[in-house]
Structure formats: structure tokens, C-alpha cells
Amino acid sequence: MKTQMTACSLLLTGLLLGGCAASRGERQADAPPRLVEQDNKTVLWDRGSSFGPVPLALASLAALRCASLDTNEQKWQPEGFHAKAQDLQGKTLPGGGYYCKPRKRSS
């Protein structure tokens, strides 16, 4: 079965591994999201819907982690969190993983 994914660039920063996928869920799913690498070497989350909302206690850290993905052309903001998100090898990330989405440009 082929997993449907939305491609986006990913920057690995410290313990942060952010990425993007279709959308987050209403709560953290039992099955954690995992980072996967596509043919073009783009790394992204396999199941964005596995992420739940960012806990209020982690909001500032989430904003900093997602901002670490910023470029001149694109800014990022936190959309979700999963405490048991997994790296490319399937190991649980210390501190969990953040689902980051592009910020809308102001007019």
C-alpha cells in the first residue's frame, strides 16, 4: 500500500525534525508519525494526521523549532505535536516531533 504524502523540504536541527503532510488530527494517534525519505531526497512525515495539537506548555519551543525551517521565501509555524514521533530509522525522537506548516504571506 502506497502512503500518500505531500512533499516539502525539511531541515534537521538538533532534536527537531519537522516536516509537513496533509493535515494533523484532533489528538495524537496511537501509531506515531515517522520520517520517510522520498526518491528526491526530500524528508517528510508519513502520517500528518497522527499529530495532535501542540500542548500549550510546548508552544514557545514549537514556534522556535518550526522557525528553524524558515527561508527567505517561506516561513513556518507549528501545527501539531506527537510525543512518540519517529526518526528515519523508526526510533522515537527525544522530545517528540513537530508538524510545521507554511505561514500564510501577509498582503
C-alpha positions as CSV (number, residue, x, y, z in Angstrom):
1,M,0.0,0.0,0.0
2,K,1.4,3.3,-1.0
3,T,1.3,6.1,1.6
4,Q,0.0,9.4,0.3
5,M,2.3,12.2,1.2
6,T,2.7,15.9,0.5
7,A,6.3,16.8,-0.3
8,C,8.0,19.6,1.4
9,S,11.6,20.4,2.3
10,L,12.9,19.5,5.7
11,L,15.7,20.8,7.8
12,L,17.1,18.7,10.6
13,T,18.0,20.9,13.6
14,G,19.2,19.5,16.9
15,L,16.4,17.3,18.3
16,L,13.8,18.9,16.0
17,L,12.7,17.0,13.0
18,G,9.9,19.0,11.4
19,G,8.1,18.4,8.1
20,C,4.8,18.5,6.5
21,A,2.0,16.3,5.5
22,A,-1.7,16.7,4.6
23,S,-3.1,17.8,8.0
24,R,-2.9,17.0,11.7
25,G,-5.5,15.1,13.7
26,E,-7.6,16.2,16.7
27,R,-5.4,14.2,19.0
28,Q,-2.1,12.2,18.9
29,A,-2.8,8.9,17.3
30,D,-1.6,5.6,18.8
31,A,0.5,5.0,15.7
32,P,3.2,7.6,15.7
33,P,4.3,9.5,12.6
34,R,7.6,8.6,11.1
35,L,10.1,10.5,8.9
36,V,10.5,9.0,5.5
37,E,12.8,9.9,2.6
38,Q,11.4,10.2,-0.9
39,D,13.4,9.4,-4.1
40,N,14.4,13.1,-4.5
41,K,16.0,13.0,-1.0
42,T,13.1,15.1,0.5
43,V,12.4,14.0,4.1
44,L,8.9,14.4,5.4
45,W,6.4,12.9,7.8
46,D,4.5,9.8,6.6
47,R,1.2,10.5,8.6
48,G,0.4,14.1,9.3
49,S,-2.9,13.0,10.8
50,S,-1.1,11.2,13.6
51,F,-0.1,14.5,15.1
52,G,-2.3,16.2,17.7
53,P,-2.4,19.8,18.8
54,V,0.7,21.4,20.2
55,P,0.4,21.4,24.0
56,L,0.3,24.9,25.5
57,A,3.4,24.2,27.6
58,L,5.4,23.4,24.3
59,A,4.0,26.3,22.2
60,S,7.1,28.5,22.5
61,L,9.5,25.7,21.8
62,A,7.3,24.5,18.9
63,A,7.5,28.0,17.4
64,L,11.3,28.1,17.7
65,R,11.6,24.6,16.2
66,C,9.4,25.4,13.2
67,A,11.1,28.8,12.7
68,S,14.4,26.9,12.3
69,L,12.9,25.8,8.9
70,D,12.4,29.4,7.7
71,T,14.0,30.6,4.5
72,N,13.8,33.9,2.7
73,E,10.9,32.6,0.6
74,Q,9.0,30.6,3.2
75,K,8.2,30.9,7.0
76,W,6.9,28.1,9.1
77,Q,4.6,27.8,12.1
78,P,3.7,24.9,14.4
79,E,0.5,23.0,13.7
80,G,1.0,19.7,15.6
81,F,3.0,17.6,18.0
82,H,3.5,13.9,18.7
83,A,5.4,12.8,21.8
84,K,6.4,9.5,20.1
85,A,7.3,10.7,16.6
86,Q,10.0,8.6,15.0
87,D,13.2,9.3,13.0
88,L,14.1,7.7,9.7
89,Q,15.3,4.5,11.5
90,G,12.0,4.2,13.4
91,K,13.4,5.3,16.7
92,T,11.4,7.6,19.0
93,L,12.7,11.2,18.8
94,P,13.8,12.6,22.2
95,G,11.3,15.4,23.0
96,G,8.8,14.3,20.2
97,G,8.3,15.7,16.8
98,Y,6.6,18.8,15.5
99,Y,4.3,19.2,12.5
100,C,5.1,22.5,10.9
101,K,3.1,24.2,8.2
102,P,3.9,27.2,5.9
103,R,2.7,30.5,7.2
104,K,0.4,32.5,5.0
105,R,2.0,35.5,3.5
106,S,0.6,38.8,4.6
107,S,-0.8,41.0,1.8
